Amino acid sequence: MTVRDQDYALWLRKASGPREERSKLVVEFGGTNGGGGMGKVIFDMSMSLDGFVTGPNVRPEAPNGDGGLRLVEWAFGEDDRDRELLEGSSSSLGALIAGRRTYDLSVPWWKANGPTGAAQLPVFVLTHKAPAEAPEGGVYTFVTDGIESALEKAKAAAGDKDVAVMGGADTGRQFIEAGLVDEISVHLVPVLFGSGTRMFDHLGGEHIQLETAGVIETTAATHLRYRVRR
């Protein structure tokens, strides 16, 4: 789940919490880690067909940018397959990592509980300097010594569950380029944005090889899951 704002928080809250046994659909999509195994590091985003993860003019009152809510409509639709994928992915999470800009834009909606609401999963925020104020009793840990440190802390907190890199786009690119991501999950929405924040620009000159782990098509989105080849 990777549109980084209050709407991402809403559907994470919708999906978090105790769940029944994973559905066949979720397992076929690439599986989720419900505990008892080694957790994965997953970068997950909703993206337009032309590669944008936000609309233009991202700002506090519109963290998705102009028209950016179109990218998360699939998470609120009536298709059971979309809901199953959302619930399966979210139930496997043990911790999240976010960039400072994502935090600043989203904390007015997240408040102390963070993007997962009552589940209160820990959120590790990458920043050069911790903010002077943060929600009292909040789930946030501010990490000032780099992405490797943030990931180490998040893995320790997650135990045998997965760590989700929420983004924004720059944070996701840093983790991918550093080879710290195990899987990339893309919810490809049938829309052309034309402008906004692109996800995969500036990844460096080296190819990053992927292998397909799962594909599920619904009317609202094509859900693509890739393993990063080492």
Helices and strands as residue ranges (DSSP letters): H 6-15, H 24-29, E 41-48, E 52-54, G 68-76, H 80-91, E 93-99, H 100-110, G 111-113, G 117-119, E 123-126, E 140-143, H 147-158, E 162-167, H 169-177, E 183-189, E 197-198, E 210-217, E 222-228
